[in-house]
Amino acid sequence: MSARADHDVVPFNSIRRRTAAHMVRSKAVSPHTLCSIEVDYVEVDRVRKAAKLTYLPFVAKAVATALREFPHVNASVADDALLVRRRVNLGIAVNLDAGGLVVPVVHDADTLSVTGIAERISDIAARARGKKLTPDDVEDGTFTITNPGPFGTLLSAPIINQPQVAILATDGVKKRPVVLDVPGTEDVITVRPVGNLALSFDHRAFDGAYAAGFINRVKHIVETTDWTAQL
């Protein structure tokens, strides 16, 4: 860092330069569109604290399951065709503080349990921050999740990780009053842990209805799964 009058000059490190170039290219190549949905995490909360897990592996498991049902989200664009990937390899964005951002990959995430995904995320995140990732750790990602939620974000609009066609942001979970529609009774107001999921997608690959269907499916899986059985 060097001082210049009323400002400081902070040169980009190599990761920051690569990230900047990658993001500029992504915005230039892909017509970005944002779709978001509110999610009730009460079923996740019933098990995650006892299992000493964050919300992220539960969302990752739901995403991996939903990608099998919405395969065009698990794809990339090549010329005038969509390349639909057969494997579900989830990239997990890892913050290196001022050092930049890397996206190691949980390969075949759809074959793992919630606990298995959590262990993989913990491992690759630790090795990313320790600069111990191998080339295989960052290759062949098919869909990316970024997790600003621990910072209390409300709604994020992430940039797609090329050559993928979509990226999901998990925003902050907070207890809020919600209205429950209980059949046969009047509406009930209660307090639930609620947060937003936001999907940035490449409009060349699919349209808004498909994106909305996918993110609604993720929501449904998060809210209705018996997570005890999924650990």
VEXNUBA-580424 format. One record per residue (C-alpha): residue number from 0; residue in one letter; chain; x, y negated, z negated. Coordinates in nm, 4 decimals. Example, Ala and Ser with C-alpha at 12.3 -4.5 7.8 and 13.67 -1.06 7.14 Angstrom:
! VEXNUBA-580424
+-----+---------+--------+----------+----------+----------+
: num : residuo : cadena :       px :       py :       pz :
+-----+---------+--------+----------+----------+----------+
:   0 :       A :      A :   1.2300 :   0.4500 :  -0.7800 :
:   1 :       S :      A :   1.3670 :   0.1060 :  -0.7140 :
+-----+---------+--------+----------+----------+----------+
! end
This chain:
! VEXNUBA-580424
+-----+---------+--------+----------+----------+----------+
: num : residuo : cadena :       px :       py :       pz :
+-----+---------+--------+----------+----------+----------+
:   0 :       M :      A :   0.0000 :   0.0000 :   0.0000 :
:   1 :       S :      A :   0.1308 :  -0.3452 :   0.0864 :
:   2 :       A :      A :  -0.0015 :  -0.6893 :  -0.0094 :
:   3 :       R :      A :  -0.1110 :  -0.9411 :   0.2547 :
:   4 :       A :      A :  -0.2432 :  -1.2740 :   0.1222 :
:   5 :       D :      A :  -0.5958 :  -1.2041 :  -0.0038 :
:   6 :       H :      A :  -0.6122 :  -0.8362 :   0.0889 :
:   7 :       D :      A :  -0.4233 :  -0.5067 :   0.0613 :
:   8 :       V :      A :  -0.3263 :  -0.2864 :   0.3545 :
:   9 :       V :      A :  -0.3860 :   0.0844 :   0.2863 :
:  10 :       P :      A :  -0.2572 :   0.2955 :   0.5774 :
:  11 :       F :      A :  -0.4665 :   0.5964 :   0.6728 :
:  12 :       N :      A :  -0.3107 :   0.9285 :   0.5815 :
:  13 :       S :      A :  -0.3192 :   1.2130 :   0.8338 :
:  14 :       I :      A :  -0.6474 :   1.3605 :   0.7031 :
:  15 :       R :      A :  -0.8139 :   1.0188 :   0.7079 :
:  16 :       R :      A :  -0.7005 :   0.9593 :   1.0671 :
:  17 :       R :      A :  -0.8301 :   1.2977 :   1.1819 :
:  18 :       T :      A :  -1.1584 :   1.2482 :   0.9974 :
:  19 :       A :      A :  -1.2051 :   0.9028 :   1.1507 :
:  20 :       A :      A :  -1.1423 :   1.0311 :   1.5024 :
:  21 :       H :      A :  -1.3725 :   1.3297 :   1.4472 :
:  22 :       M :      A :  -1.6581 :   1.1136 :   1.3182 :
:  23 :       V :      A :  -1.6295 :   0.8581 :   1.5982 :
:  24 :       R :      A :  -1.6333 :   1.1391 :   1.8543 :
:  25 :       S :      A :  -1.9382 :   1.2977 :   1.6897 :
:  26 :       K :      A :  -2.1403 :   0.9751 :   1.7004 :
:  27 :       A :      A :  -2.0378 :   0.9211 :   2.0624 :
:  28 :       V :      A :  -2.1265 :   1.2744 :   2.1721 :
:  29 :       S :      A :  -2.4399 :   1.3620 :   1.9727 :
:  30 :       P :      A :  -2.7643 :   1.1605 :   1.9571 :
:  31 :       H :      A :  -2.8092 :   1.1743 :   1.5800 :
:  32 :       T :      A :  -3.1562 :   1.1997 :   1.4268 :
:  33 :       L :      A :  -3.2401 :   1.2259 :   1.0555 :
:  34 :       C :      A :  -3.5088 :   1.4409 :   0.8959 :
:  35 :       S :      A :  -3.5563 :   1.4642 :   0.5168 :
:  36 :       I :      A :  -3.7792 :   1.6445 :   0.2702 :
:  37 :       E :      A :  -3.8414 :   1.6419 :  -0.1053 :
:  38 :       V :      A :  -3.7708 :   1.9647 :  -0.2921 :
:  39 :       D :      A :  -3.8880 :   2.0860 :  -0.6341 :
:  40 :       Y :      A :  -3.6041 :   2.2736 :  -0.8061 :
:  41 :       V :      A :  -3.7990 :   2.4081 :  -1.1028 :
:  42 :       E :      A :  -3.7538 :   2.7734 :  -0.9982 :
:  43 :       V :      A :  -3.3797 :   2.7159 :  -0.9507 :
:  44 :       D :      A :  -3.3564 :   2.5514 :  -1.2926 :
:  45 :       R :      A :  -3.5099 :   2.8583 :  -1.4558 :
:  46 :       V :      A :  -3.1937 :   3.0561 :  -1.3805 :
:  47 :       R :      A :  -2.9043 :   2.8317 :  -1.2788 :
:  48 :       K :      A :  -2.8089 :   2.6975 :  -1.6222 :
:  49 :       A :      A :  -2.7924 :   3.0427 :  -1.7762 :
:  50 :       A :      A :  -2.5852 :   3.1572 :  -1.4784 :
:  51 :       K :      A :  -2.3643 :   2.8455 :  -1.5090 :
:  52 :       L :      A :  -2.4244 :   2.7466 :  -1.1482 :
:  53 :       T :      A :  -2.4881 :   2.4165 :  -0.9728 :
:  54 :       Y :      A :  -2.7728 :   2.3593 :  -0.7271 :
:  55 :       L :      A :  -2.5409 :   2.3943 :  -0.4262 :
:  56 :       P :      A :  -2.5172 :   2.7758 :  -0.3978 :
:  57 :       F :      A :  -2.8961 :   2.8075 :  -0.4203 :
:  58 :       V :      A :  -2.9409 :   2.5578 :  -0.1379 :
:  59 :       A :      A :  -2.6659 :   2.7307 :   0.0603 :
:  60 :       K :      A :  -2.8408 :   3.0672 :   0.0224 :
:  61 :       A :      A :  -3.1714 :   2.9149 :   0.1320 :
:  62 :       V :      A :  -3.0026 :   2.7526 :   0.4324 :
:  63 :       A :      A :  -2.8294 :   3.0767 :   0.5333 :
:  64 :       T :      A :  -3.1629 :   3.2592 :   0.5198 :
:  65 :       A :      A :  -3.3496 :   2.9891 :   0.7132 :
:  66 :       L :      A :  -3.0833 :   2.9774 :   0.9850 :
:  67 :       R :      A :  -3.1715 :   3.3341 :   1.0760 :
:  68 :       E :      A :  -3.5303 :   3.2219 :   1.1353 :
:  69 :       F :      A :  -3.4303 :   2.9003 :   1.3175 :
:  70 :       P :      A :  -3.1268 :   3.0136 :   1.5195 :
:  71 :       H :      A :  -3.1062 :   2.7028 :   1.7380 :
:  72 :       V :      A :  -2.9877 :   2.5102 :   1.4298 :
:  73 :       N :      A :  -2.6962 :   2.7538 :   1.4060 :
:  74 :       A :      A :  -2.5503 :   2.6571 :   1.7407 :
:  75 :       S :      A :  -2.3398 :   2.4242 :   1.9509 :
:  76 :       V :      A :  -2.3929 :   2.2429 :   2.2807 :
:  77 :       A :      A :  -2.1835 :   2.3293 :   2.5872 :
:  78 :       D :      A :  -2.2573 :   2.1272 :   2.9017 :
:  79 :       D :      A :  -2.6277 :   2.1919 :   2.9673 :
:  80 :       A :      A :  -2.6620 :   2.5014 :   2.7474 :
:  81 :       L :      A :  -2.7073 :   2.5860 :   2.3824 :
:  82 :       L :      A :  -2.4631 :   2.8391 :   2.2388 :
:  83 :       V :      A :  -2.6506 :   3.0160 :   1.9590 :
:  84 :       R :      A :  -2.4105 :   3.1678 :   1.7071 :
:  85 :       R :      A :  -2.4634 :   3.5226 :   1.5877 :
:  86 :       R :      A :  -2.2840 :   3.4740 :   1.2548 :
:  87 :       V :      A :  -2.3893 :   3.2317 :   0.9817 :
:  88 :       N :      A :  -2.0701 :   3.0583 :   0.8688 :
:  89 :       L :      A :  -2.1404 :   2.7679 :   0.6357 :
:  90 :       G :      A :  -1.8941 :   2.4801 :   0.6252 :
:  91 :       I :      A :  -1.8850 :   2.3149 :   0.2824 :
:  92 :       A :      A :  -1.7554 :   1.9571 :   0.2799 :
:  93 :       V :      A :  -1.4956 :   1.9131 :   0.0048 :
:  94 :       N :      A :  -1.4022 :   1.5673 :  -0.1168 :
:  95 :       L :      A :  -1.0296 :   1.5106 :  -0.1727 :
:  96 :       D :      A :  -1.0940 :   1.1765 :  -0.3430 :
:  97 :       A :      A :  -0.8964 :   0.9066 :  -0.1609 :
:  98 :       G :      A :  -0.7125 :   1.1790 :   0.0297 :
:  99 :       G :      A :  -1.0010 :   1.2418 :   0.2686 :
: 100 :       L :      A :  -1.2440 :   1.5216 :   0.3413 :
: 101 :       V :      A :  -1.2034 :   1.8820 :   0.4566 :
: 102 :       V :      A :  -1.4638 :   2.1433 :   0.5509 :
: 103 :       P :      A :  -1.3622 :   2.4998 :   0.4600 :
: 104 :       V :      A :  -1.6004 :   2.7750 :   0.5622 :
: 105 :       V :      A :  -1.7986 :   3.0438 :   0.3782 :
: 106 :       H :      A :  -1.8082 :   3.3118 :   0.6462 :
: 107 :       D :      A :  -2.1169 :   3.5342 :   0.6835 :
: 108 :       A :      A :  -2.2970 :   3.3452 :   0.4085 :
: 109 :       D :      A :  -2.6256 :   3.5165 :   0.4910 :
: 110 :       T :      A :  -2.4822 :   3.8481 :   0.3685 :
: 111 :       L :      A :  -2.3865 :   3.7113 :   0.0255 :
: 112 :       S :      A :  -2.5829 :   3.6739 :  -0.2972 :
: 113 :       V :      A :  -2.6170 :   3.3364 :  -0.4669 :
: 114 :       T :      A :  -2.3382 :   3.4334 :  -0.7048 :
: 115 :       G :      A :  -2.1243 :   3.5470 :  -0.4136 :
: 116 :       I :      A :  -2.1728 :   3.2167 :  -0.2346 :
: 117 :       A :      A :  -2.0945 :   3.0251 :  -0.5558 :
: 118 :       E :      A :  -1.7706 :   3.2194 :  -0.5993 :
: 119 :       R :      A :  -1.6673 :   3.1551 :  -0.2379 :
: 120 :       I :      A :  -1.7439 :   2.7830 :  -0.2658 :
: 121 :       S :      A :  -1.5481 :   2.7547 :  -0.5906 :
: 122 :       D :      A :  -1.2525 :   2.9368 :  -0.4351 :
: 123 :       I :      A :  -1.2313 :   2.7367 :  -0.1127 :
: 124 :       A :      A :  -1.2887 :   2.4059 :  -0.2922 :
: 125 :       A :      A :  -1.0073 :   2.4775 :  -0.5388 :
: 126 :       R :      A :  -0.7715 :   2.5820 :  -0.2618 :
: 127 :       A :      A :  -0.8680 :   2.2772 :  -0.0551 :
: 128 :       R :      A :  -0.7800 :   2.0425 :  -0.3397 :
: 129 :       G :      A :  -0.4617 :   2.2398 :  -0.4036 :
: 130 :       K :      A :  -0.3661 :   2.2217 :  -0.0324 :
: 131 :       K :      A :  -0.3678 :   2.6003 :  -0.0098 :
: 132 :       L :      A :  -0.6215 :   2.6564 :   0.2677 :
: 133 :       T :      A :  -0.5259 :   2.8869 :   0.5543 :
: 134 :       P :      A :  -0.6259 :   2.8248 :   0.9195 :
: 135 :       D :      A :  -0.8902 :   3.0995 :   0.8875 :
: 136 :       D :      A :  -1.0525 :   2.9079 :   0.6004 :
: 137 :       V :      A :  -1.1532 :   2.6181 :   0.8261 :
: 138 :       E :      A :  -1.2379 :   2.8015 :   1.1492 :
: 139 :       D :      A :  -1.5640 :   2.9209 :   1.3056 :
: 140 :       G :      A :  -1.8082 :   2.7132 :   1.1020 :
: 141 :       T :      A :  -2.1584 :   2.7165 :   1.2510 :
: 142 :       F :      A :  -2.3436 :   2.4777 :   1.0150 :
: 143 :       T :      A :  -2.2219 :   2.2344 :   0.7496 :
: 144 :       I :      A :  -2.3518 :   2.1308 :   0.4067 :
: 145 :       T :      A :  -2.2303 :   1.8147 :   0.2365 :
: 146 :       N :      A :  -2.3095 :   1.7642 :  -0.1308 :
: 147 :       P :      A :  -2.3228 :   1.4011 :  -0.2499 :
: 148 :       G :      A :  -2.5933 :   1.4910 :  -0.5018 :
: 149 :       P :      A :  -2.3677 :   1.5010 :  -0.8104 :
: 150 :       F :      A :  -2.3158 :   1.1261 :  -0.7565 :
: 151 :       G :      A :  -2.6907 :   1.0677 :  -0.7850 :
: 152 :       T :      A :  -2.7620 :   0.9815 :  -0.4215 :
: 153 :       L :      A :  -3.1218 :   0.9369 :  -0.3094 :
: 154 :       L :      A :  -3.1006 :   0.9893 :   0.0684 :
: 155 :       S :      A :  -2.7906 :   1.0536 :   0.2790 :
: 156 :       A :      A :  -2.7445 :   1.0501 :   0.6574 :
: 157 :       P :      A :  -2.4364 :   1.2648 :   0.7238 :
: 158 :       I :      A :  -2.2506 :   1.2760 :   1.0554 :
: 159 :       I :      A :  -2.2609 :   1.6076 :   1.2418 :
: 160 :       N :      A :  -1.9465 :   1.8192 :   1.2223 :
: 161 :       Q :      A :  -1.8667 :   1.8889 :   1.5881 :
: 162 :       P :      A :  -1.9217 :   2.1144 :   1.7747 :
: 163 :       Q :      A :  -2.2131 :   2.2060 :   1.5480 :
: 164 :       V :      A :  -2.5599 :   2.0632 :   1.6057 :
: 165 :       A :      A :  -2.6730 :   1.9881 :   1.2495 :
: 166 :       I :      A :  -2.5544 :   1.9079 :   0.8978 :
: 167 :       L :      A :  -2.7468 :   1.9088 :   0.5696 :
: 168 :       A :      A :  -2.6951 :   1.6701 :   0.2773 :
: 169 :       T :      A :  -2.8035 :   1.7758 :  -0.0720 :
: 170 :       D :      A :  -2.8956 :   1.4602 :  -0.2616 :
: 171 :       G :      A :  -2.9307 :   1.4036 :  -0.6338 :
: 172 :       V :      A :  -3.1792 :   1.6002 :  -0.8442 :
: 173 :       K :      A :  -3.3659 :   1.4046 :  -1.1111 :
: 174 :       K :      A :  -3.6666 :   1.4717 :  -1.3314 :
: 175 :       R :      A :  -3.9685 :   1.2882 :  -1.1930 :
: 176 :       P :      A :  -4.3437 :   1.2951 :  -1.2449 :
: 177 :       V :      A :  -4.5128 :   1.4927 :  -0.9674 :
: 178 :       V :      A :  -4.8731 :   1.5786 :  -0.8910 :
: 179 :       L :      A :  -4.9509 :   1.9501 :  -0.8665 :
: 180 :       D :      A :  -5.2482 :   2.0668 :  -0.6639 :
: 181 :       V :      A :  -5.3874 :   2.3473 :  -0.8802 :
: 182 :       P :      A :  -5.6730 :   2.5338 :  -0.7067 :
: 183 :       G :      A :  -5.9996 :   2.5258 :  -0.8993 :
: 184 :       T :      A :  -5.8912 :   2.2431 :  -1.1299 :
: 185 :       E :      A :  -5.8179 :   1.8743 :  -1.1188 :
: 186 :       D :      A :  -5.4720 :   1.7637 :  -1.0066 :
: 187 :       V :      A :  -5.2076 :   1.7981 :  -1.2794 :
: 188 :       I :      A :  -4.9256 :   1.5499 :  -1.3374 :
: 189 :       T :      A :  -4.6084 :   1.7073 :  -1.4721 :
: 190 :       V :      A :  -4.2349 :   1.6441 :  -1.4794 :
: 191 :       R :      A :  -4.0174 :   1.8432 :  -1.2378 :
: 192 :       P :      A :  -3.6536 :   1.8361 :  -1.1206 :
: 193 :       V :      A :  -3.6831 :   1.6890 :  -0.7711 :
: 194 :       G :      A :  -3.4324 :   1.5947 :  -0.5029 :
: 195 :       N :      A :  -3.4114 :   1.5275 :  -0.1300 :
: 196 :       L :      A :  -3.2552 :   1.7374 :   0.1411 :
: 197 :       A :      A :  -3.1556 :   1.5425 :   0.4532 :
: 198 :       L :      A :  -3.0810 :   1.6998 :   0.7911 :
: 199 :       S :      A :  -2.8903 :   1.5131 :   1.0607 :
: 200 :       F :      A :  -2.9331 :   1.6941 :   1.3918 :
: 201 :       D :      A :  -2.8292 :   1.6649 :   1.7546 :
: 202 :       H :      A :  -3.1411 :   1.5794 :   1.9539 :
: 203 :       R :      A :  -2.9941 :   1.7463 :   2.2615 :
: 204 :       A :      A :  -3.0157 :   2.0849 :   2.0891 :
: 205 :       F :      A :  -3.3766 :   2.0774 :   1.9680 :
: 206 :       D :      A :  -3.6575 :   1.8386 :   1.8839 :
: 207 :       G :      A :  -3.8046 :   1.6950 :   1.5657 :
: 208 :       A :      A :  -4.0684 :   1.9640 :   1.5171 :
: 209 :       Y :      A :  -3.8035 :   2.2371 :   1.5155 :
: 210 :       A :      A :  -3.5859 :   2.0378 :   1.2739 :
: 211 :       A :      A :  -3.8838 :   1.9722 :   1.0467 :
: 212 :       G :      A :  -3.9798 :   2.3391 :   1.0565 :
: 213 :       F :      A :  -3.6285 :   2.4397 :   0.9570 :
: 214 :       I :      A :  -3.5934 :   2.1978 :   0.6665 :
: 215 :       N :      A :  -3.9454 :   2.2828 :   0.5463 :
: 216 :       R :      A :  -3.8468 :   2.6499 :   0.5490 :
: 217 :       V :      A :  -3.5388 :   2.5707 :   0.3378 :
: 218 :       K :      A :  -3.7655 :   2.3857 :   0.0944 :
: 219 :       H :      A :  -4.0073 :   2.6800 :   0.0770 :
: 220 :       I :      A :  -3.7261 :   2.9268 :   0.0056 :
: 221 :       V :      A :  -3.5801 :   2.7058 :  -0.2690 :
: 222 :       E :      A :  -3.9184 :   2.6532 :  -0.4342 :
: 223 :       T :      A :  -4.0670 :   3.0044 :  -0.4158 :
: 224 :       T :      A :  -3.7795 :   3.2533 :  -0.4388 :
: 225 :       D :      A :  -3.7400 :   3.4720 :  -0.7470 :
: 226 :       W :      A :  -3.3808 :   3.3567 :  -0.7978 :
: 227 :       T :      A :  -3.3138 :   3.5950 :  -1.0824 :
: 228 :       A :      A :  -3.3331 :   3.8801 :  -0.8334 :
: 229 :       Q :      A :  -3.1017 :   3.6920 :  -0.5935 :
: 230 :       L :      A :  -2.8085 :   3.6556 :  -0.8329 :
+-----+---------+--------+----------+----------+----------+
! end
